């Protein structure tokens, strides 16, 4: 069953001559989210989602109020926090290519971690765990 909100999103999308994929990209949402909202499968959208859709459609204030009302919000939540881009991902861990020993803070198959139990003169072979202190099969 299509909700009033879902029907309005579909109408606005078709009026803007956008596909679900185009709208998802423009709004920064997933295609499954757009599809779910339009079909009523996702009947309780978040404020941030409605705001992203309103921005993607470039709605004027009256249409924005109508979209928020259809989503179940009494008025456009002006005082709500603005939609921000997701926080940047943390940098990738340092590369260990060419190094036979993982960094000391990484887990190992045996669960002991590279805790320094490894003697400095001993090399890790494929048949041993990188922690160097057990014979856990690594293959």
C-alpha positions, 0 to 999 in steps of 0.5 A, a space after each residue: 500500500 502506497 502512503 501519502 508520502 510515498 505517492 508524493 515522492 513518486 509524483 515529485 520524482 516523475 515531475 522532475 523527470 528523474 529515475 529512482 537511481 537519479 533521485 537516489 544519487 542526487 539526494 545521497 540515498 540508496 535506491 532501495 530507500 527511494 523504492 521503499 519510500 515510494 511503495 510504502 515499505 518504509 513508511 516512517 522516514 527520518 527528518 534528514 531523509 525528508 530534508 535530503 529529498 526536499 533539497 534534491 527536488 529543489 522545493 520551494 517553502 510551500 512544497 517543502 512544508 507539504 512534503 514534511 507534512 506528508 511524512 508526518 511532521 507538523 512543520 518543516 523542522 527548521 531547528 533540527 541539525 542540518 544534513 551533513 556529509 558523512 564523516 570522513 573514513 579513518 585512514 587505512 592502516 599502514 601497509 604491511 606488504 613485504 613485512 612478515 610480521 603484522 603490526 603489534 596491535 592487529 589480531 592474529 588467528 590464535 587471538 593472542 595478537 602480535 603482542 611482542 611474544 615473537 622473538 626477534 631472530 625467528 621468522 614466521 613461516 606460512 605454517 605458523 601464526 604471525 604471533 610467533 608463539 604458537 603453531 596455529 595453522 594459518 592455511 
